[in-house]
Amino acid sequence: MEFREWGLPWPGEEVAHEAEVAGASAFCSGEFADRDAYVGACEMASATRSARVGTAVAYAFTRAPWAHAAAVRQLARRAPGRIFLGLGAGTRRMNRDWFSVPFDPVLARMEELVGAIRAFLLADDGERVRFAGRFYAVDAHIRAPVMGALDVPILLGAFHRGMLAVAGRCADGVVGHGLFTDRYWCECVDARLDAAARSCGRDPASLLRWGWLITAIDDEDPERARRDARRMIAFYLTVKSYDALAQLHGWEREVGAIRECFANGDVDAMAAAVPDDMLEAIAICGTQREAAAMLASRRHLPTLVFASPPGFLVSERRRRAYARGAVALLGKT
């Protein structure tokens, strides 16, 4: 195993306290139709004492650069020295149909956004904020003494070669997806990050490599835990954006079956279509002992692992129980 630190997606204040005591070094917030990443990060900042807190990820293009930067500055006053910013592009359809914002060309737009956010964050008191790009142009003279340079790690949620290259060129690191296997980390993520960093004179070793790990532990009902993990994997794989993973591992036929079940509305069959080798390559699940063995078998994990309870058709109560299971396991590691 290569991970050195562990954390959780925001599990609520009570579980977060237990996790901090057990050694969790970070908590992250995401967003969807019913969740805002920065509101979640604010809750985390207020409820924790020492762990890093931040977005993993906030949708990048739904906010102007100043909005991202202003939210980060306010969070940094609540939790100084503990904030990180994770940005994700989302899908083309989400940006077009949900957010009603431009998306293409996504790679160039993301690279500029990182630069524009940094222009706001690194500006000192009374300093003019300037950034000139194709998609973002900023010329803001903020006279009030409210700024002060703020160096906050900016990470990108990256799956494909293009976004991994953007992260290697301009970001502080990546937040890897919960689908990432050891092989995907090694052959696709690290290789692309390192090459992109070297191409512009950056040290690849300086890049943060964080990521999610689907984690479902239940000593009383380990089969339910495995089923929930399979459902989560299957739900992710209904999205064609993740076909590169299936192609790398030769899982095209299995993914085709998953998508057929999903189209028919049969979520149980969808979960059952996830084969054992896929489950074992992606998740840790079952009893504490089984999950520990699966974790020990992993040879190429991110340096900071966010143990992510399944969320697809899983109640909040059960998600908290899975979070506690992760705390019990990782707190001993």
C-alpha positions in Angstrom: 0.0 0.0 0.0 1.2 3.5 -0.8 -1.3 5.6 1.1 0.1 7.6 4.1 -3.0 9.5 5.2 -6.8 8.8 5.2 -9.9 10.9 5.4 -13.6 10.8 4.7 -16.2 12.6 2.6 -18.1 14.7 5.1 -19.9 12.1 7.4 -21.5 14.6 9.8 -20.2 16.2 12.9 -20.4 13.3 15.3 -18.7 10.8 13.0 -16.1 13.4 12.0 -15.1 13.9 15.6 -14.6 10.1 16.0 -12.6 10.1 12.8 -10.3 13.0 13.9 -9.6 11.2 17.2 -8.8 8.0 15.2 -6.4 9.8 13.0 -8.3 11.1 9.9 -6.2 13.9 8.4 -8.8 15.3 5.9 -12.5 15.7 5.1 -13.9 16.6 1.8 -17.3 17.8 0.4 -18.8 17.3 -3.0 -21.9 18.6 -4.6 -25.0 17.6 -6.5 -28.6 18.8 -7.0 -29.1 18.8 -3.2 -25.6 19.7 -1.9 -23.3 22.7 -2.3 -19.6 21.9 -1.9 -18.7 25.2 -0.2 -21.6 25.0 2.2 -20.5 21.5 3.1 -16.9 22.7 3.5 -18.1 25.4 5.9 -19.8 22.8 8.0 -16.6 20.8 8.1 -14.4 23.8 9.0 -16.7 24.6 11.9 -16.9 21.1 13.3 -13.3 20.0 13.0 -10.1 21.1 14.8 -7.0 19.8 13.0 -7.9 18.0 9.8 -7.7 19.6 6.4 -11.1 20.4 4.8 -12.1 21.3 1.3 -14.0 20.5 -1.8 -13.5 17.2 -3.7 -14.9 18.3 -5.9 -16.7 21.6 -6.6 -18.1 22.0 -10.1 -15.6 24.3 -11.8 -17.5 26.3 -14.4 -20.7 27.0 -12.3 -18.8 29.9 -10.6 -16.7 32.8 -11.7 -13.0 32.7 -10.5 -13.7 35.4 -7.9 -16.6 33.3 -6.4 -14.3 30.3 -5.9 -11.6 32.5 -4.5 -13.9 34.4 -2.2 -15.4 31.2 -0.8 -11.9 29.8 -0.2 -10.8 33.0 1.6 -13.8 32.9 3.9 -13.2 29.2 4.7 -9.5 30.0 5.4 -10.6 32.5 8.1 -12.6 29.7 9.7 -9.9 27.0 9.4 -6.6 28.7 8.7 -3.9 26.5 7.2 -6.4 23.7 6.7 -8.2 24.5 3.4 -7.8 22.9 0.0 -9.7 23.4 -3.2 -10.7 20.5 -5.5 -12.3 21.4 -8.8 -14.1 19.1 -11.3 -15.4 19.9 -14.8 -18.5 17.6 -14.6 -19.8 16.3 -17.8 -20.7 18.2 -21.0 -24.3 17.4 -20.5 -24.4 18.6 -16.9 -22.8 21.9 -17.9 -25.1 22.4 -20.8 -28.4 21.2 -19.5 -28.1 21.5 -15.7 -25.8 24.5 -15.2 -26.4 26.4 -18.4 -22.7 27.4 -18.7 -20.1 27.0 -21.4 -18.0 23.8 -21.4 -15.9 23.4 -24.5 -13.0 23.5 -24.9 -13.0 22.0 -21.4 -9.2 21.5 -21.0 -8.2 25.1 -22.0 -11.1 26.5 -19.9 -10.0 24.5 -16.8 -6.4 25.6 -17.1 -7.4 29.2 -17.4 -9.8 28.9 -14.4 -7.0 27.6 -12.2 -4.8 30.6 -13.2 -7.6 33.1 -12.6 -8.5 31.7 -9.2 -4.8 31.8 -8.2 -4.6 35.5 -9.3 -7.4 36.3 -6.8 -5.9 34.1 -4.0 -2.3 35.3 -4.3 -3.1 39.0 -4.6 -2.0 41.0 -1.6 -3.8 43.9 0.2 -4.6 46.7 -2.3 -3.0 44.9 -5.2 -4.7 44.9 -8.6 -5.9 41.5 -9.6 -5.1 40.8 -13.2 -5.6 37.8 -15.4 -5.8 37.9 -19.2 -7.1 34.8 -20.9 -9.3 33.6 -23.7 -12.2 32.6 -21.4 -11.4 34.6 -18.2 -10.3 38.2 -18.2 -9.9 39.9 -14.8 -8.8 43.4 -13.9 -10.0 44.1 -10.4 -8.5 46.8 -8.1 -9.8 45.8 -4.7 -8.8 48.7 -2.5 -10.1 47.6 0.9 -7.5 45.8 3.0 -9.3 42.4 2.8 -6.9 40.4 0.8 -3.5 39.1 1.7 -1.8 36.4 -0.3 -3.3 33.0 0.4 -1.6 29.9 -0.9 -4.1 27.1 -1.0 -3.6 23.8 -2.8 -5.7 23.5 -5.9 -6.4 19.9 -7.1 -8.3 18.7 -10.1 -10.7 15.8 -10.4 -9.2 14.1 -13.4 -9.9 10.8 -15.1 -8.8 11.1 -18.7 -5.4 11.9 -20.2 -6.3 15.4 -21.2 -7.4 16.6 -17.7 -4.5 14.7 -16.1 -2.1 16.7 -18.3 -3.8 19.9 -17.2 -3.3 19.0 -13.6 0.3 18.1 -14.2 0.9 21.5 -15.8 -0.9 23.9 -13.6 -2.5 22.3 -10.5 -1.1 21.1 -7.2 -2.3 17.6 -7.7 -5.3 15.4 -8.5 -8.3 13.9 -6.7 -8.6 10.5 -8.2 -12.0 8.8 -8.9 -13.5 6.0 -6.8 -13.3 3.7 -9.8 -9.5 4.0 -10.0 -7.7 0.6 -9.7 -4.1 0.1 -8.8 -3.4 -0.5 -12.5 -5.2 2.7 -13.6 -3.3 4.8 -11.0 0.0 3.3 -12.2 -0.4 3.1 -15.9 -2.7 6.0 -16.6 -2.8 8.6 -13.8 0.8 8.7 -12.6 2.3 8.2 -16.1 0.3 11.1 -17.5 0.8 13.4 -14.5 4.5 12.9 -14.5 5.0 13.5 -18.2 2.9 16.7 -18.1 4.8 18.0 -15.1 8.2 17.3 -16.6 7.1 19.0 -19.9 6.9 22.3 -18.2 9.8 22.0 -15.8 7.8 20.9 -12.7 8.9 18.2 -10.3 6.3 15.3 -10.5 7.1 14.4 -6.9 5.6 17.8 -5.8 2.1 16.9 -7.0 -0.5 15.7 -4.5 -2.1 12.4 -5.4 -5.3 12.0 -3.4 -8.3 9.9 -4.2 -11.5 8.1 -3.2 -11.8 4.5 -2.2 -15.3 2.9 -2.2 -15.6 1.5 1.3 -18.5 -0.6 2.6 -17.9 -2.5 5.9 -20.6 -4.3 7.8 -19.7 -7.2 10.2 -23.4 -7.9 10.7 -24.4 -8.0 7.1 -21.3 -8.3 4.9 -23.3 -9.4 1.9 -25.3 -6.1 2.0 -22.1 -4.2 2.1 -20.7 -6.0 -0.9 -24.0 -5.4 -2.7 -23.9 -1.7 -2.0 -20.4 -1.5 -3.2 -21.3 -3.3 -6.4 -24.3 -0.9 -6.9 -22.0 2.1 -6.5 -19.5 0.7 -9.0 -22.2 -0.2 -11.5 -23.9 3.3 -11.2 -20.6 5.0 -12.0 -20.0 2.7 -15.0 -23.3 3.7 -16.6 -21.5 6.9 -17.6 -19.5 6.5 -20.8 -16.9 8.9 -19.6 -15.3 6.0 -17.7 -14.9 3.6 -20.6 -11.2 4.0 -20.5 -11.1 2.0 -17.3 -13.2 -0.8 -18.8 -11.0 -0.9 -21.8 -7.8 -1.1 -19.8 -9.1 -4.1 -17.8 -11.0 -5.8 -20.6 -14.4 -5.2 -18.9 -16.3 -4.0 -21.9 -18.8 -6.9 -21.9 -19.5 -6.6 -18.2 -20.1 -2.8 -18.5 -22.4 -3.4 -21.4 -24.5 -5.7 -19.2 -24.5 -3.2 -16.4 -25.8 -0.5 -18.8 -28.5 -2.8 -20.2 -29.8 -3.5 -16.6 -29.7 0.2 -15.8 -31.7 1.0 -18.9 -34.3 -1.6 -17.8 -34.4 -0.1 -14.3 -33.2 -3.3 -12.7 -30.7 -2.1 -10.1 -30.3 -5.5 -8.4 -29.3 -7.1 -11.7 -27.1 -4.1 -12.4 -25.2 -4.8 -9.1 -25.1 -8.5 -9.8 -23.4 -7.7 -13.2 -20.3 -6.4 -11.4 -18.0 -9.4 -11.3 -15.8 -10.4 -8.4 -12.6 -9.3 -10.0 -14.0 -5.8 -10.7 -15.3 -5.5 -7.1 -11.9 -6.5 -5.7 -9.9 -4.2 -7.9 -12.0 -1.1 -7.1 -13.5 -1.4 -3.6 -12.9 -2.6 -0.1 -16.0 -4.2 1.4 -17.5 -7.0 3.5 -16.5 -7.6 7.1 -13.7 -5.7 8.8 -11.4 -8.7 8.3 -12.3 -9.0 4.6 -12.0 -5.3 4.0 -8.6 -5.3 5.7 -7.4 -8.1 3.4 -8.6 -6.3 0.3 -6.9 -3.1 1.5 -3.6 -5.0 2.1 -3.8 -6.5 -1.4 -3.7 -3.0 -3.0 -0.3 -2.0 -4.2 -0.8 1.4 -5.7 -3.2 3.7 -3.8 -3.2 7.5 -3.6 -1.1 9.0 -0.8 -4.3 10.3 0.8 -7.3 8.0 0.7 -10.8 9.3 1.2 -12.8 6.2 2.3 -16.0 6.8 0.4 -19.2 5.0 1.6 -21.5 4.0 -1.3 -24.2 6.6 -2.0 -26.4 5.1 -4.7 -29.6 3.9 -3.1 -28.0 3.9 0.3 -29.7 5.7 3.3 -27.9 8.4 5.2 -28.0 6.2 8.3 -26.3 3.4 6.5 -23.7 5.7 5.0 -22.8 6.9 8.5 -22.5 3.3 9.6 -20.2 2.6 6.7 -18.2 5.7 7.6 -17.8 4.4 11.1 -16.7 1.0 9.7 -14.0 2.8 7.7 -12.9 4.7 10.8 -12.6 1.4 12.7 -10.5 -0.1 10.0 -8.3 2.8 8.9 -7.8 4.1 12.5 -5.8 0.9 13.1 -3.7 1.2 9.9 
